Amino acid sequence: MNKQIIAFLSATLMAFIATLMADNSPEASAQDTKKMVQNNFVETAQKGIKLSGYVDAGYSYNFNCGSKIDPYSAGKSGVTGRFGSDEASRGDFNLYAVKLALEKAMNAENKAQAGFRTDVMIGEDAYFLANRYAARDANWRNNISQNSNYLFLEQAYVSIRAPVGNGWDFKVGKFASILGYEVMERPANMNTTYGLLFDAMPLYYTGVLSSYKFDDYIDAKLGVVNGSNSDNNTTTSGSGDGCAVLAALNVTAPGGNANWSNNFQYSSNEDNNTNYGYQYSTTGVSVQNTGGLQASGSGHALIYNSWGNWAPKFADDKLLFAFNALLATATTGVNAYQSGGYGSTTTWYGAGAYAKYQINDWFSLASRGEYLGSSNSGTFDNQGNYQGGASRWEYTLTSAFNVIDNLLIRAEYRLDWGNKTTETSGQPNVYSAPAHYANAEVVYSF
């Protein structure tokens, strides 16, 4: 009984002192703020919310060094057509990406519901995904931009389902491009390096994307966004109110072992790069680069992409074939630098074929062959030459080892060739020498 009385008196005294302190202290003290932070967090063990990601690192070696070409050009390294983190001259240890994804996915029920997804990358891939046309060093090599500390917000959207028909889904926010067979997550692709077509297509959008599944065989997408790779309106000058319209139609074969995806994008103005302003396009076409002149914003971009894959049943899921095709055009209303392809229409096009064979439970081989061409020298950033359109080829062979759970080890060889690929010794601005590349990669996913 005495212990209970003592406990009661102690609690009363503590409450009285706390009241006095509250009356004589600021409304929100530092301690209060700390409590607010501690009490507001996401419990990843909470039902329906999942944390996933990967760590991707490796070593790459480009046998082509590149050399100084045109100090006024704004292209990339001596090996053009490759994604920035695959272009560092000579040997380079790479932290490609640390990827974190936090998601509350919607379930399969056709009812009103909502969720979210946020994807963040840190590393060299993150830098070049956000800065597609980064600066080069004094010797025209893309070494100074290999930034493993860079943070990139890949996706951040709210997902909503309206119980209409079979269920009408919406993404609102920032999300990955609907175009292309390859994705921004390097380990999810068949090959370690990104392909030529990947580097010639949009990467992400900010806007609204709806999707509807008619049955087990046909589904479609329709969206309105600011533009490719831009958090700003789709416009050349930055002062317009342009937009881009997205559409997709996907067909899945009975049995689910094959599918065919057709994807479209129409931009009411040229898609400008948020980081670099009206002079540079997000799709890599330099029709905006008007030598410092303010572009009119009267142009447009139209892109069609078709891809598909097939896993023949006779191979017991060990064999996979895929293709990827691209046709695009962009224009501008500026009548300047016609000889370089600027102020006119630029068309670019390409195709790729993929194959992968799972030899056993822990070893597989994958190959990729691609072609990428264009109508004039306004394609894929200003390379400082006016020798006509780009015509590039590449072949890649990748071996993959799944030694233990969640651990992937890959080794790769790649060869690029064609005009505007690398500078030929003694012939500046010709870009025709073949470019050799080797890589080793280690990925842990969780």
Buried (B, 14 or more C-beta within 10 A) or exposed (E): EEEEEEEEEEEEEEEEEEEEEEEEEEEEEEEEEEEEEEEEEEEEEEEEBEEEBBBBBBEBBBBBBBBBBBEEBBBBBBBBBBBBBBBBBEEBEBBBBBBBBBBBEBEEEBEEBEBBBBBBBBBBBBBBBBBBBBEBBEBBBBBEBBBBEBEBBBBBBEBBBBEEEEBBBBBBBBBBBBBBBBBBBBBEBBBBBBBBBBBBBBBBBBBBBBBBBEEEEEBBBBBEBBBBBBEBBBBBBBEBEBBBBBBBBBEBEEEEBBBBBBBBBBBBBBBBBBBBEBBBBBBBBBBBBBEEBEBBBBBBBBBBBBBBBBBEEEEEEBBBBBBBBBBBBBBBBBEBBEEBBBBBBBBBBBBBBBBBBBEEEEEBBBBBBBBBBBBBBBBBBBBBBBEEBBBBBBEBBBBBBBEEEEEBBBBBEBBBBBBBBBBEEEEBBBBBBBBBBBBBBBBBBE
